[in-house]
Amino acid sequence: MYIDRNMALHHTIAPIPFEVERGRLRFFAETIGLTDPIYYDVDAARRRGHRDLLVPPTFLSNALELEVPNPLGWLAELGGDLTKTTHAEQAFTYHAMAYAGDSLVLHRKVVDVYTKKNGALEFVVKHTQVKRDDETLADVRFVIVLRHPEVAA
């Protein structure tokens, strides 16, 4: 079953409020192999001109959106079969730094739905705007593919 593009473009996805904690940043930095002390040592970060630990770039999407109880719930609400999904693409545009102690909100919306391979692949494009108060810190593009094996490519 294909997603109704018009419905998807008008679908409301709940925003995700998030408090950035030092411990979570340190854990994330260690997990992905970051060795620069600005990600885990507050004094080192301050010596380099930052007000606190710096948020690693991919933390803004990977860590935050994938930790909600049902990270692809928005796709299921649109009728997407979660057993037939593949992560296709992700891109970040940064506008300002985020730091430990920040209160962030992720505002998410579907911005496109299209097919390829005669409908065997359906692409859903989600845009996430990461904000601190009224300031946009980053724009994240996330593309997921739904496979339709019943369709001959």
FIRO-623713 format. One line per field, with one value per residue: residue number from 0; residue in three letters; x, y, z of N, C-alpha, C in turn. Coordinates in pm, 1 decimal. Atoms other than C-alpha are relative to their C-alpha. Example, Ala and Ser with C-alpha at 12.3 -4.5 7.8 and 13.67 -1.06 7.14 Angstrom:
n: c(0 / 1)
res: c(ALA / SER)
n.east: c(89.0 / -82.0)
n.north: c(-119.0 / -119.0)
n.up: c(0.0 / -6.0)
ca.east: c(1230.0 / 1367.0)
ca.north: c(-450.0 / -106.0)
ca.up: c(780.0 / 714.0)
c.east: c(90.0 / -77.0)
c.north: c(120.0 / 109.0)
c.up: c(0.0 / 73.0)
***
This chain:
n: c(0 / 1 / 2 / 3 / 4 / 5 / 6 / 7 / 8 / 9 / 10 / 11 / 12 / 13 / 14 / 15 / 16 / 17 / 18 / 19 / 20 / 21 / 22 / 23 / 24 / 25 / 26 / 27 / 28 / 29 / 30 / 31 / 32 / 33 / 34 / 35 / 36 / 37 / 38 / 39 / 40 / 41 / 42 / 43 / 44 / 45 / 46 / 47 / 48 / 49 / 50 / 51 / 52 / 53 / 54 / 55 / 56 / 57 / 58 / 59 / 60 / 61 / 62 / 63 / 64 / 65 / 66 / 67 / 68 / 69 / 70 / 71 / 72 / 73 / 74 / 75 / 76 / 77 / 78 / 79 / 80 / 81 / 82 / 83 / 84 / 85 / 86 / 87 / 88 / 89 / 90 / 91 / 92 / 93 / 94 / 95 / 96 / 97 / 98 / 99 / 100 / 101 / 102 / 103 / 104 / 105 / 106 / 107 / 108 / 109 / 110 / 111 / 112 / 113 / 114 / 115 / 116 / 117 / 118 / 119 / 120 / 121 / 122 / 123 / 124 / 125 / 126 / 127 / 128 / 129 / 130 / 131 / 132 / 133 / 134 / 135 / 136 / 137 / 138 / 139 / 140 / 141 / 142 / 143 / 144 / 145 / 146 / 147 / 148 / 149 / 150 / 151 / 152)
res: c(MET / TYR / ILE / ASP / ARG / ASN / MET / ALA / LEU / HIS / HIS / THR / ILE / ALA / PRO / ILE / PRO / PHE / GLU / VAL / GLU / ARG / GLY / ARG / LEU / ARG / PHE / PHE / ALA / GLU / THR / ILE / GLY / LEU / THR / ASP / PRO / ILE / TYR / TYR / ASP / VAL / ASP / ALA / ALA / ARG / ARG / ARG / GLY / HIS / ARG / ASP / LEU / LEU / VAL / PRO / PRO / THR / PHE / LEU / SER / ASN / ALA / LEU / GLU / LEU / GLU / VAL / PRO / ASN / PRO / LEU / GLY / TRP / LEU / ALA / GLU / LEU / GLY / GLY / ASP / LEU / THR / LYS / THR / THR / HIS / ALA / GLU / GLN / ALA / PHE / THR / TYR / HIS / ALA / MET / ALA / TYR / ALA / GLY / ASP / SER / LEU / VAL / LEU / HIS / ARG / LYS / VAL / VAL / ASP / VAL / TYR / THR / LYS / LYS / ASN / GLY / ALA / LEU / GLU / PHE / VAL / VAL / LYS / HIS / THR / GLN / VAL / LYS / ARG / ASP / ASP / GLU / THR / LEU / ALA / ASP / VAL / ARG / PHE / VAL / ILE / VAL / LEU / ARG / HIS / PRO / GLU / VAL / ALA / ALA)
n.east: c(83.6 / -77.6 / 35.9 / 69.9 / -94.2 / 65.8 / 20.3 / -130.8 / -51.1 / 78.9 / 1.3 / -67.6 / -87.7 / -23.9 / -137.4 / -71.7 / -81.3 / -114.6 / -101.3 / -130.4 / -73.1 / -142.8 / -27.4 / 43.5 / -94.3 / -123.7 / 25.6 / 13.4 / -131.7 / -81.6 / 57.2 / -32.2 / -144.7 / -54.8 / -108.4 / -21.7 / 53.1 / 113.6 / 121.3 / 14.8 / -67.6 / 56.3 / -108.7 / -61.0 / 96.3 / -1.5 / -128.3 / 10.7 / 98.4 / 137.5 / 55.3 / 16.1 / -31.8 / 58.1 / 81.9 / -48.5 / 96.4 / 105.8 / 81.5 / 124.3 / 105.2 / -12.7 / 24.0 / 126.2 / 120.2 / 5.6 / 21.2 / 140.2 / 54.5 / 35.1 / -64.7 / 62.2 / 145.1 / 55.8 / 11.0 / 109.2 / 124.0 / 29.0 / 32.7 / -121.6 / -28.5 / -130.8 / -81.3 / -57.5 / -68.3 / -145.2 / -51.4 / -59.8 / -84.2 / 12.0 / -86.0 / 10.9 / -43.2 / -16.2 / 9.2 / -58.8 / -43.1 / 81.9 / -86.9 / 58.2 / 83.0 / 99.7 / 134.2 / 23.9 / 124.0 / -8.0 / 125.4 / -11.0 / 110.0 / -27.3 / -5.5 / 16.3 / 21.4 / -6.4 / -36.6 / -96.9 / 1.5 / 139.2 / 77.2 / -54.9 / -61.2 / 69.9 / -87.7 / 66.0 / -100.6 / 40.3 / -86.1 / 1.9 / -61.6 / -42.6 / 6.1 / -22.0 / 89.4 / 42.6 / -116.7 / -19.0 / -138.4 / -31.0 / 105.0 / -39.3 / 79.3 / -3.5 / 75.8 / 19.9 / 59.5 / 90.2 / -6.3 / 125.1 / -48.1 / 105.3 / -9.0 / -117.6 / -75.4)
n.north: c(-117.1 / -123.3 / -112.4 / -110.9 / -111.6 / -120.1 / 19.8 / -3.4 / -137.1 / -76.8 / 75.6 / -62.5 / 86.7 / -67.5 / -45.0 / 69.7 / -87.9 / 75.7 / -68.5 / 57.8 / 29.2 / 28.5 / 144.0 / 57.5 / -45.5 / 76.1 / 137.7 / -1.2 / -27.9 / 120.0 / 106.8 / -18.2 / -8.6 / -135.5 / -11.5 / -140.0 / -20.8 / -92.9 / 80.1 / 69.5 / -70.0 / -135.6 / -98.7 / -4.9 / -68.0 / -143.7 / -56.1 / -18.4 / -102.4 / 49.8 / -24.2 / 130.3 / 106.4 / -17.3 / 111.2 / 54.8 / -27.1 / 97.2 / 15.1 / -75.1 / 81.7 / 142.1 / 29.6 / -54.6 / 56.1 / 145.6 / 41.4 / -10.8 / 135.7 / 58.8 / -96.9 / -4.9 / -5.7 / -93.7 / 71.9 / 95.3 / -78.2 / -28.5 / 125.2 / 67.5 / 130.8 / -13.8 / 119.3 / -10.9 / -129.4 / -9.2 / -137.4 / -30.1 / -119.7 / -96.3 / -115.9 / -101.1 / -137.6 / -58.8 / -145.2 / -44.9 / 109.1 / 40.1 / 31.1 / 61.2 / -94.4 / -60.7 / 56.9 / 3.4 / 59.0 / 48.1 / -17.5 / 94.8 / 7.3 / 66.9 / -102.4 / 58.9 / 144.1 / 29.3 / 138.4 / 31.3 / 141.2 / 35.4 / 11.0 / 102.1 / -72.3 / -122.4 / -83.0 / -96.7 / -97.0 / -72.6 / -111.8 / -31.8 / -127.1 / 3.2 / -138.1 / -39.5 / -115.9 / -32.8 / 9.8 / 128.0 / 45.9 / 92.6 / 60.9 / 137.2 / 68.9 / 144.5 / 69.5 / 142.3 / 68.7 / 112.1 / 93.6 / 62.0 / 117.4 / 50.8 / -74.4 / 34.1 / -123.6)
n.up: c(0.0 / 11.0 / -86.1 / 65.8 / -4.3 / -50.1 / -143.6 / -64.5 / -1.9 / -95.9 / -125.1 / -112.9 / -78.5 / -128.4 / -24.2 / -106.2 / -85.9 / -48.4 / -80.7 / 31.6 / -123.0 / 19.8 / -0.9 / 128.1 / 102.7 / -17.9 / 44.5 / 145.6 / 57.9 / -16.3 / 83.0 / 142.0 / 14.0 / 0.4 / -97.2 / -34.7 / -135.2 / -6.1 / -7.6 / -128.3 / -109.4 / -3.6 / -4.4 / 134.0 / 88.1 / -34.4 / 46.5 / 146.5 / 29.5 / -9.0 / -133.9 / -65.9 / 95.1 / 133.0 / 46.6 / 126.9 / 107.0 / 25.9 / -121.1 / 16.4 / 60.7 / -33.5 / -141.0 / -49.5 / 61.8 / -9.5 / -138.3 / -40.9 / -10.6 / 128.9 / 87.7 / 133.0 / -17.6 / 99.0 / 126.7 / -17.9 / 4.2 / 141.4 / 66.4 / 45.2 / -57.4 / -62.0 / 24.4 / 135.0 / 7.6 / 9.8 / -11.8 / 129.1 / 6.2 / -108.1 / 23.9 / -104.1 / 24.5 / -132.1 / -4.4 / -126.4 / -88.1 / -114.1 / -113.5 / -119.6 / -73.3 / 88.2 / 16.0 / 143.8 / 48.9 / 137.3 / 72.9 / 111.0 / 96.2 / 126.8 / 104.5 / 133.2 / 15.3 / 143.2 / 30.0 / 106.1 / 42.9 / 30.9 / -123.4 / -89.1 / -110.5 / -35.9 / -81.0 / -87.3 / -42.4 / -120.0 / -38.3 / -142.2 / -35.3 / -139.6 / -48.5 / -139.0 / -4.7 / 136.7 / 88.0 / 67.9 / -9.1 / 108.4 / 81.7 / 27.3 / 102.9 / -24.8 / 104.0 / -25.1 / 114.4 / -22.4 / 111.9 / 41.2 / 75.7 / 88.1 / 126.5 / 81.7 / 30.5)
ca.east: c(0.0 / 135.5 / 135.6 / -109.7 / 129.7 / -119.7 / -207.0 / 162.6 / 246.9 / -25.4 / 38.4 / 131.3 / 428.2 / 467.2 / 772.0 / 1037.4 / 1154.5 / 1496.0 / 1734.3 / 2097.5 / 2283.4 / 2660.6 / 2657.6 / 2464.0 / 2700.8 / 3004.7 / 2852.5 / 2759.6 / 3104.9 / 3275.0 / 3040.5 / 3113.9 / 3487.4 / 3528.7 / 3858.5 / 3853.2 / 3812.9 / 3557.2 / 3304.0 / 3376.6 / 3588.1 / 3410.5 / 3735.7 / 3886.7 / 3569.5 / 3577.3 / 3947.7 / 3851.7 / 3581.5 / 3274.0 / 3036.5 / 3001.6 / 3047.1 / 2984.0 / 2707.2 / 2849.1 / 2685.8 / 2498.2 / 2369.0 / 2101.8 / 1918.4 / 2053.7 / 2053.7 / 1746.6 / 1498.8 / 1595.2 / 1547.7 / 1177.7 / 957.7 / 842.2 / 1093.1 / 910.8 / 561.6 / 503.7 / 564.4 / 328.6 / 62.9 / 89.3 / 31.3 / 393.7 / 483.4 / 771.2 / 885.1 / 979.9 / 1187.5 / 1545.3 / 1736.6 / 1834.0 / 1987.2 / 2057.0 / 2196.5 / 2262.2 / 2278.9 / 2416.2 / 2339.3 / 2466.0 / 2631.2 / 2439.4 / 2580.2 / 2523.7 / 2249.3 / 2052.8 / 1678.6 / 1611.1 / 1296.2 / 1291.3 / 1015.4 / 947.4 / 741.4 / 719.2 / 822.5 / 803.0 / 683.1 / 772.4 / 833.0 / 1104.0 / 1152.7 / 792.1 / 665.0 / 879.8 / 1049.9 / 866.4 / 1071.1 / 953.1 / 1148.4 / 1127.9 / 1267.1 / 1361.1 / 1431.8 / 1632.8 / 1559.0 / 1678.1 / 1408.2 / 1343.7 / 1690.5 / 1728.7 / 2046.1 / 2019.3 / 1806.4 / 1813.2 / 1693.2 / 1607.5 / 1499.6 / 1353.0 / 1256.7 / 958.2 / 1001.7 / 704.3 / 820.6 / 485.5 / 574.6 / 805.7 / 1078.3)
ca.north: c(0.0 / 338.7 / 646.9 / 919.3 / 1202.6 / 1481.8 / 1337.5 / 1295.9 / 1656.2 / 1779.6 / 1527.0 / 1667.2 / 1501.1 / 1583.5 / 1794.8 / 1643.9 / 1862.9 / 1767.8 / 1879.2 / 1825.3 / 1658.8 / 1637.1 / 1266.6 / 1183.6 / 1393.5 / 1221.3 / 878.8 / 965.7 / 1112.6 / 803.6 / 569.6 / 726.4 / 759.4 / 1135.9 / 1214.4 / 1596.2 / 1696.8 / 1968.3 / 1683.9 / 1543.6 / 1788.9 / 2112.6 / 2295.2 / 2204.0 / 2320.6 / 2653.8 / 2704.7 / 2674.2 / 2941.0 / 2725.3 / 2786.7 / 2413.3 / 2074.0 / 2097.4 / 1882.9 / 1646.4 / 1710.6 / 1383.7 / 1388.0 / 1637.2 / 1373.6 / 1027.3 / 1039.0 / 1252.3 / 1113.3 / 749.3 / 747.2 / 834.2 / 533.9 / 481.6 / 657.2 / 566.4 / 609.7 / 904.9 / 674.0 / 408.3 / 678.7 / 747.2 / 380.4 / 285.6 / -79.0 / -58.6 / -411.6 / -292.1 / 16.5 / 107.7 / 418.3 / 589.1 / 927.7 / 1185.4 / 1538.3 / 1816.5 / 2193.2 / 2367.4 / 2727.1 / 2752.4 / 2540.8 / 2348.4 / 2289.0 / 2087.0 / 2252.6 / 2365.7 / 2308.6 / 2200.9 / 2121.2 / 1909.8 / 2019.5 / 1747.3 / 1729.9 / 1522.6 / 1734.2 / 1485.3 / 1139.0 / 988.0 / 652.8 / 502.8 / 172.3 / 167.1 / 200.5 / -76.8 / 185.0 / 461.5 / 745.1 / 950.8 / 1268.4 / 1416.4 / 1753.6 / 1823.4 / 2173.1 / 2177.8 / 2491.1 / 2651.8 / 2901.7 / 3082.5 / 3014.9 / 2742.2 / 2546.1 / 2285.5 / 2149.8 / 1773.6 / 1588.0 / 1221.3 / 990.5 / 647.5 / 394.9 / 165.6 / -143.8 / -274.9 / -626.2 / -701.5 / -450.5 / -560.3 / -297.4)
ca.up: c(0.0 / -98.8 / 119.9 / 23.0 / -68.5 / 0.8 / 341.1 / 423.9 / 335.5 / 569.8 / 848.3 / 1189.8 / 1357.9 / 1726.3 / 1808.6 / 2033.7 / 2324.5 / 2456.5 / 2731.2 / 2630.8 / 2917.2 / 2952.1 / 3033.9 / 2718.5 / 2507.2 / 2655.2 / 2595.8 / 2236.0 / 2162.1 / 2301.8 / 2114.5 / 1776.4 / 1845.9 / 1885.4 / 2057.5 / 2064.2 / 2431.1 / 2344.2 / 2336.2 / 2684.7 / 2890.9 / 2993.3 / 3075.4 / 2737.4 / 2561.2 / 2747.3 / 2670.6 / 2301.4 / 2334.6 / 2388.2 / 2679.8 / 2757.3 / 2593.1 / 2220.5 / 2074.1 / 1808.1 / 1468.0 / 1418.3 / 1776.6 / 1666.9 / 1467.2 / 1532.3 / 1909.9 / 1957.5 / 1706.0 / 1742.7 / 2119.4 / 2126.8 / 2212.5 / 1853.5 / 1625.3 / 1302.8 / 1445.0 / 1211.4 / 913.3 / 1048.8 / 1097.9 / 724.0 / 645.0 / 581.3 / 638.2 / 885.2 / 799.5 / 450.9 / 530.5 / 447.5 / 551.5 / 227.7 / 297.6 / 563.8 / 530.8 / 779.8 / 737.6 / 1045.9 / 1137.2 / 1498.4 / 1767.7 / 2031.1 / 2379.4 / 2693.6 / 2895.5 / 2590.4 / 2568.3 / 2211.2 / 2015.9 / 1699.8 / 1462.8 / 1206.2 / 887.1 / 571.6 / 274.0 / -13.5 / -113.9 / -452.2 / -621.2 / -842.2 / -1024.9 / -1149.7 / -792.4 / -642.0 / -423.2 / -240.8 / -90.1 / 205.5 / 281.5 / 631.2 / 731.7 / 1092.6 / 1214.6 / 1538.5 / 1740.3 / 2060.5 / 2153.3 / 1822.4 / 1677.4 / 1416.7 / 1489.6 / 1215.5 / 933.5 / 887.8 / 578.4 / 633.0 / 351.2 / 409.9 / 142.4 / 155.5 / -59.2 / -253.2 / -353.8 / -515.8 / -790.9 / -1072.3 / -1113.5)
c.east: c(88.8 / -52.3 / -69.1 / 87.3 / -63.9 / -22.4 / 133.6 / 52.6 / -74.0 / -5.8 / 79.6 / 80.9 / 34.3 / 145.6 / 61.4 / 79.0 / 111.8 / 95.2 / 133.9 / 81.1 / 144.8 / 29.7 / -37.8 / 93.4 / 131.1 / -15.6 / -6.7 / 136.2 / 90.8 / -46.6 / 39.4 / 148.6 / 58.0 / 106.6 / 29.0 / -63.7 / -116.0 / -132.4 / -18.0 / 65.0 / -44.4 / 110.3 / 66.7 / -92.2 / 2.8 / 130.4 / -3.2 / -112.6 / -144.7 / -51.4 / -20.7 / 42.4 / -74.3 / -80.2 / 58.1 / -107.5 / -111.9 / -87.5 / -136.6 / -111.0 / 7.6 / -36.8 / -138.7 / -122.4 / -10.2 / -25.2 / -143.0 / -59.4 / -33.2 / 55.8 / -58.4 / -152.6 / -67.3 / -20.0 / -112.6 / -135.0 / -42.2 / -35.0 / 121.2 / 21.6 / 142.6 / 88.8 / 69.8 / 74.0 / 151.4 / 38.1 / 75.5 / 100.4 / -22.4 / 98.3 / -28.0 / 44.7 / 1.9 / -0.7 / 65.2 / 34.7 / -104.2 / 95.6 / -76.4 / -76.0 / -107.0 / -132.8 / -32.8 / -139.4 / 22.8 / -138.7 / 11.2 / -120.9 / 45.2 / -6.4 / -10.8 / -24.7 / 1.0 / 42.7 / 105.4 / -15.2 / -142.6 / -84.5 / 51.8 / 66.3 / -75.4 / 86.1 / -81.9 / 110.0 / -55.0 / 103.0 / -16.4 / 74.7 / 30.6 / 9.7 / 34.7 / -72.7 / -46.7 / 113.7 / 9.6 / 147.9 / 39.1 / -126.8 / 50.5 / -96.8 / 21.3 / -88.4 / -5.8 / -70.3 / -90.1 / 8.2 / -137.7 / 35.5 / -104.2 / 3.1 / 126.6 / 69.2 / 22.9)
c.north: c(124.3 / 106.2 / 105.9 / 124.9 / 124.5 / -8.9 / 13.3 / 142.8 / 88.6 / -65.4 / 74.0 / -105.2 / 77.2 / 43.3 / -78.1 / 102.7 / -82.3 / 89.3 / -70.2 / -14.0 / -37.2 / -149.6 / -66.3 / 40.5 / -78.1 / -142.2 / -6.6 / 21.4 / -122.5 / -111.0 / 14.4 / 27.6 / 139.7 / 11.9 / 144.0 / 27.1 / 99.3 / -73.7 / -69.0 / 69.2 / 146.9 / 105.4 / 14.1 / 72.9 / 150.5 / 66.3 / 27.1 / 95.7 / -43.7 / 20.0 / -128.4 / -106.1 / 24.7 / -124.3 / -51.9 / 13.0 / -102.1 / -28.0 / 64.4 / -81.1 / -143.0 / -29.3 / 43.9 / -69.2 / -150.9 / -50.1 / 18.9 / -140.3 / -67.5 / 90.1 / 9.4 / 0.1 / 91.4 / -69.3 / -103.2 / 71.3 / 32.6 / -126.3 / -74.8 / -130.7 / 1.5 / -122.0 / 6.8 / 133.0 / -15.3 / 146.9 / 31.3 / 114.2 / 85.6 / 112.9 / 104.7 / 135.0 / 67.8 / 152.0 / 57.1 / -123.5 / -27.1 / -48.4 / -76.0 / 108.3 / 66.1 / -74.8 / 10.0 / -54.9 / -39.3 / 10.4 / -80.1 / 8.5 / -74.9 / 105.8 / -56.7 / -150.3 / -24.9 / -145.3 / -4.8 / -147.4 / -49.6 / -21.9 / -105.1 / 63.8 / 130.4 / 76.9 / 100.7 / 89.6 / 79.7 / 108.4 / 23.6 / 130.5 / -6.1 / 144.0 / 9.6 / 134.2 / 29.2 / -12.0 / -139.4 / -35.1 / -88.2 / -40.1 / -137.7 / -59.5 / -149.9 / -66.7 / -148.0 / -60.3 / -111.1 / -89.2 / -58.4 / -119.3 / -59.0 / 67.0 / -41.1 / 130.3 / 20.8)
c.up: c(0.0 / 96.7 / -83.8 / 15.9 / 60.8 / 150.4 / 74.6 / 13.5 / 99.2 / 137.8 / 108.1 / 75.7 / 127.3 / 11.8 / 115.8 / 80.6 / 62.5 / 77.7 / -24.9 / 129.1 / -29.9 / -9.5 / -131.2 / -112.7 / 8.9 / -50.5 / -152.3 / -66.3 / 8.7 / -93.4 / -145.9 / -23.6 / -9.5 / 108.9 / 40.5 / 135.7 / 9.0 / 10.6 / 135.8 / 119.4 / -1.9 / -0.5 / -137.1 / -97.8 / 26.0 / -43.5 / -150.9 / -37.3 / 2.8 / 142.1 / 79.7 / -101.0 / -130.9 / -38.2 / -131.7 / -108.8 / -15.6 / 121.6 / -18.1 / -65.8 / 50.0 / 144.9 / 43.2 / -59.7 / 16.3 / 141.5 / 48.5 / -1.6 / -133.7 / -110.2 / -141.0 / 9.0 / -101.2 / -135.0 / 5.7 / -4.8 / -143.1 / -78.5 / -52.0 / 73.7 / 53.8 / -18.2 / -135.6 / -18.4 / -9.7 / 13.4 / -128.4 / 4.3 / 123.8 / -29.5 / 106.7 / -54.7 / 136.4 / -8.6 / 126.2 / 84.3 / 108.0 / 109.2 / 108.7 / 75.5 / -85.3 / 8.3 / -148.8 / -29.3 / -144.6 / -61.3 / -128.9 / -92.5 / -124.1 / -108.4 / -141.5 / 12.3 / -149.9 / -19.2 / -110.5 / -33.2 / -20.7 / 124.7 / 96.4 / 123.1 / 21.8 / 100.0 / 80.0 / 56.4 / 117.8 / 27.6 / 149.5 / 20.2 / 149.7 / 47.8 / 147.3 / 12.6 / -143.0 / -101.1 / -60.9 / 3.8 / -117.0 / -73.7 / -39.4 / -102.0 / 20.7 / -104.4 / 34.8 / -121.2 / 48.9 / -123.8 / -25.8 / -88.0 / -95.2 / -136.8 / -72.6 / -41.0 / -145.1)
***
